[in-house]
Amino acid sequence: MTKKDERGGERADIIPLSRFRAGLARPRGVRRMEALLEAPDPAAAVAALSLPEFYFLVKEVGLGDSAELVALATPEQVRGCLDMEIWDRDRMQLDAAVPWLLALAEAGFEKLAQVWEQIDPELRALILARTTRIYDRSLEEEPDEDEERPMFTSPDSFFTVVITAEREDEIRLVHQIIDDLFRADMQLARHTLMAARSELTAELEEMSYRWRAARMADLGYVDFYEALEVFRPIDPETIQIGEQTADRTVASDEPGAGGGLPAPVIEPMSGTFLARALEQVTDAAEAERLEAALIYLVNRVLSASRVTPGDEEAVRLGSLRAAATTSLGLEHLCAGRVERAPAALATVSLTRLHRLGHTLTLRLGRMARLLAPRAITAGEPSGAVLESLLRARPLYAAVLDDPEAAGGVRPFQSLHDLRRAAEHLTELAARIALADALGVDLLAMKQVPEPRPELDDHARTALARMLGGGELDAAPLEPAELDAIARRLAPAGRLGEEARARALRAIGVLATTHRIALPPAILSRLVDGWLARLEDELGGLAAGQPIDPAMVGGVITSAHKT
């Protein structure tokens, strides 16, 4: 028998199990943290986490409850968390940095100095330049006599530090940082104070951002315009299994560089074609390569969506989109055969798979744009479907799966989603074409004041007139014609099979005459829906009794004439 270690890695005495499946089964939040802290070597277990995995674990648990994790984190992990947390574009947010610095201070002066040494010198100086005014006593510099803000002399007596921060916790933090740095590394402390005293704040911030941007680019957080590459359309015919474009892992000596997938990345993949493919990958090196490639891809999608790493909900949604779109592209390339997926993942770049999935949704978006101008009166769910597809990055309307899910959207994630949306658009196109064939000017409907006829009212009106003994014509029904269809429905209030057959033939002939491609399944579904509405609206009317056209819905009557 076999077992898994805490990381879900393979040991010599175990049957291979995919890292992906182990990652899904891994405990979350506090339970995950406790498992790491209870490992035989907690420091090694924490160090083995990739930066995104460590960062999102701390975010999930809460920084205030993650003191033990932060105390065990590598300097590179903490620096990476600051990279992800404290920047708003090219501006350092001191308020966001303070909680992390407090956590470091609570871990002891040795830990603070260890991490401080790995932070970019410009960022170290920037933090103090934002919170202090430093005077070099060897140059006989002194603060103004009327200075009322807190101040102290550095432990080496070389500097007088005036704390310009206003919050009590920031004042205590600055004092502790300087004091702890002098305890641990006097040279490092002096270097930081001298830089904070002498360098321009704007230049410190610019250089700090450059270093940070370079590291973030290594994780996939590239420039917005460069990141847009993941959404550039691609010709599906140019992507082939075996093309040898697969992402290659860049070797790194940093601890945790080959760690696992963080929860916001791995969980959105659950149940997708991509997940089923990853479950088959049991080779540790290949699994690690794919994990790194997935994190890189997700981060590029987030950059292209202008999402900051610290926005947890936006990161979750961005990860969901990246996973779903990549899964869609992979499923299309493999023609839905999951046994072909490992070969595809081994030879095709995930970025190209994402572009493929996005391109497939753009095709639906183009079809939606063609239909939208004449679908003003199409009603629901067509309105929701068109609205979701008309976005720059088309989404799937949840109403296609659940009629009650009005307004809900999610990324396309499977060929089934594509087919379902395409079928709806095909049916909508047929409804529009049939209305055109009946002589209706749908573009002019934009100018008709509310309440205006719905798209299907025209077909129902024509069918009602025909079944009442007239022609297939969408002109408004007169009271006598309403009476005729009411007589046809009496006494059961339902139309029989003969009436349904006549309706199918009439619409079929209309479609053929006007060269409308109308699949039998769509023809049958449309006619059944139209007849059912006629039965509901007119089946209860008493034949021979006066009918008020204004009280009849689902058809266009003389009461609607303008």
Secondary structure, DSSP 8 states (H G I E B T S, - for coil): -----TT----TTS----HHHHHHHS--HHHHHHHHHTSSSHHHHHHTS-HHHHHHHHHHH-GGG-HHHHHHS-HHHHHHHHHHHSEETTEE-HHHHHHHHHHHHHT-HHHHHHHHHHS-HHHHHHHHHHHEEEEEGGGT----TT--S-EEE-TTSSEEEEE---SHHHHHHHHHHHHHHHHH-HHHHHHHHHHHHHS-HHHHHHHHHHHHHHHHHHTT---HHHHGGGGS---GGG--TT-----------STTTT----HHHHGGGTTSHHHHHHTT---HHHHHHHHHHHHHHHHHHHHHTT--TT-HHHHHHHHHHHHHHHHHHHHHHTTT-GGGHHHHHHHS-HHHHHHHHHHHHHHHHHHHHHHGGG-TT--TTHHHHHHHHTSSS--EEGGGT-TT-TT-EE---SHHHHHHHHHHHHHHHHHHHHHHHTT--TGGGGGS-SS---HHHHHHHHHHHHHTTS-S--S-B-HHHHHHHHHHHTTTTS--HHHHHHHHHHHHHHHHHTT----HHHHHHHHHHHHHHHHHHHTTS-TTS---GGG--SS-BGGG--
